[in-house]
Amino acid sequence: MRTTLNLNDDLVRQAKKRAADEDRTLTSVIEDALRRLLAEDVRHAEAPYRVPVNGGPRGVLPGIDLSDPRALRDLMDEEDIAKFLEVRAENERRATP
């Protein structure tokens, strides 16, 4: 199939160099790159990444929903704030004569 594409000049230069280095056509280099990209998208769509759950002997803490990114982000923010306050208090204790 014949088609027209507007491609970034530097990208085309790199693809042409690759084609020359590998004694291939520019078309075959672009086709291979496109096939790899599309195959990668299919793999991601077919098998979503599952986060392994290892909560130790007690399991996951009650109320923690590992499937809710917003809740996890909020929890991490709370932990960051708690750690910050702990470090600040320790630094203040050290600075006080």
N, C-alpha and C positions, 0 to 999 in steps of 0.2 A: 504494500500500500504506500502510496506517495502522499506526503503531507508536508506542511510548512510549519516550522516552529521558530520562535524568537528566543534565542538562548544567550546567556551571558557570554561575552567575548572570551573572558579568561577561562571559563568552563569549557568552551569549545576548543580553545588552544590546548588545554590539558588533555581533553579527549583525543584530539588529533595526535598529540605526542604519544599518548598511550597506544593508539592504533599503529603508529609508525614503529614504535619500539617493539610491538608484538606482531608486526607484519600482518595487520588486520585492517579491515575497513572501518571508517568512522561509524558507519551504520551498525556494525556488529558490536562495537564497544558500547554505543548508546543503548542498543537492544539489551545487552547483558546487564548493564547498570539498571535499566528499567525493570527487567525481569527480577533481579535481586531485590529491588525496592518493593515490588508488588508481592513477591513471595514472603518477604518479611512482614508486610501488613497482614497477609493471610494467616501466618503463624500466630501473630498477636491476637487476631480476631478469634481463632479457633481455641487457643489455650490461654485464657487470662492468667496472669501471675497470681499465685496464691501465697500469701504470707504465712510461713510456718509459725505455728503458735507453740511457744515453749514458755509457759508461765511458771515453771519450776514445780515443786511438789504441791503447791497450793493452787496451781492453775492461774487463770486470768483473774484479776481483781474484780469483785462484784461491781456491776454498773459500767464496766468498760465494754464498749461495742467496737470491736476491731473492724467492722465493716463501715463505720462512720468516720470518714476522714476529718470532718470538722470537729467532732468530739475528741478525736485523738490529738488534733492540733491544739485544741483548747487545753487538754490535759498536759501536753508537753509545755505549753506556755506557762501553766500553773507551776509545773516542776521547775522551769527555768527561773520564774520569779522567786519561788521558795529558795532555790540554791543561791540566787543573787542576794537575797535578804540575809541568808545564813553567812555568806562570805563577807558581806558588808558589816554585819554585827561582829564577826570575828576580827575584822580589820579595826573596827572602832575599839574593841576591847584591848587590842595590842597597842593602839595609839594612845590610850588613856594611861597617864602615869599613876 
